[in-house]
Amino acid sequence: MIERKPNTQVAMRQLIEQIRTQIPFDLSEEERCGESCEGCSGKLLIYLESELDEWQIKLDQGVVPSFADLSRLAAKAKKIANVLRRNGLMPEQAPV
């Protein structure tokens, strides 16, 4: 039997869940602002969390995201994860 790919609403929910589990949103203010700082990790985490919350609300209201919306959110998360890695807040092997 051929497995069907999820629709974009399901895919967006899965992406949000993946980002929330792999990005360390629960860091304290002291941990966010460590010795190394390339980009403000605290502000980037707040920004990304607000993007995820916004999409969660949209999905709950029945909005259907496009493939471009999925791609943009994934790209934002990847860029922010790279900054967090450079600042030593995420391991290098984390898959985001």
N, C-alpha and C positions, 0 to 999 in steps of 0.2 A: 504494500500500500504506500502511495506517495504521500509524504508529509506536507501539509499545506503551510505556507509561510504566514506569519501573523499579519493582520491588517495594521495600518499605521497607528491606530489608537493603542492596540496591544503592544506594538513595537515601542512606542513612546513610553508606555508604562514600564516596560522591561528595561529600557534605557535609563529611565529615572531611577529605578530600583538599583540597577548596576552602579550608577554614579554615586548614589547615596551610600552604598555599601563599600565602595572603593576609595572615596575621597574622605579624608579625616575631618569632617565637619565639627566633631566634638572636642577639638583642641582648645585648651585654655588660651587666654590672651598672651600669657608669657610664652607658651609653646609656639604660638603663631608668629611671634616677633622674636625669633632667635638671633643668633650671632650673625648669620648670613641672611642678606635680604636683597633679592632681585625681584622687584615688584612687591606690592604689599599683599602678603598672603592672607591677612585678615580681611582686607577689603575684597579680594578675589573670592574668598570662601563665602562671604556675605552675598556678593553678586551672584555666584553660581547657585547658592541655596535659594535666592529669590527667583531666579529663572526656573528652577525645579518646582518651586511652590506655584509659580504662575502657570506652568504647564499642567500641573496636577489639577488646579482649579479649572482650567480650560477643558481638560479631559472629562472632569466630573460634570461639566456643563454640556458635554456632547460634541465639542469641537473636534474635528478630524484633522490631525496634523498632516502636512505634506511630507514627501520624502526629503525635500529641502529643509523643512523644520527639524526633522530627525538629524540630518547631516550637520546643520548649524549647531544644534545642542551638543552633539557628540564632539564636534571640533572645539567648541568652547571648553568643554570638560577636559579634553585632551591637552589644550594649551595651558589651562590652569593647573592640571596635574603636573605638567612639565615644570612650571614655576615652583610648585610645591616640592618637587624632587630636587631642583637646584638649591632650594632653601633648606634641604635636609628634612622635610616634613613627611615625605613619602618614600618608601623603598623604591629603588630603581626598577625592580621587576614587576611592580604593580601594573596590571594590564590596561588601565584606562587610557 
